[in-house]
Amino acid sequence: MMVISCQSPVYLTHFKASRYNKFTYSLRHTHSVILLEAENDMKFIQERLGHESYQITADIYSHISKRLDQKSMERYETRLGKINSSKSN
């Protein structure tokens, strides 16, 4: 069994790589969320990220999509309320 100490080059390389990967992932995820919040299509985001399928993108970002659906519904209800109030005047 090989023991890797915290000072070994293997450990440090793995540690640096994992930190880099987490940063890259965070940046990629943030970019995708900003695209969604800017009302870009999920298909556009899937192609931009290079996911093999739409379903992969939808699975990862569905929580954002639900939040955007709620915002969209609130805007719809506000608009509908304005229409109804203008008809009653």
Steps between C-alpha positions, in 0.01 A plus 500: 500500500639837398467785748493851363596774739370853479841612379532253214489632143214260418281641780581862416431446130167334577409774748580777252311324222192446716501866608530606137219268396270635771573855388444411135175321586379796707579744223328281241192459721482874571528575130212260427279648773560851367406382152178347634413809700554705185219288353716298262357175376608178674592356158738792439665437837528127430681571174721767659607264781549210261267263682416196291129536561242756597398273790840530667476879501138493614582262787785717625326837469136409566510670843588827327235441237233455771601830662479673163158344436381646829633846406335470160168408660526797735557733203202342323275547803613861538425567135164326523415709806579819307279388211212415735529830687502701175183319381315578822581874474 
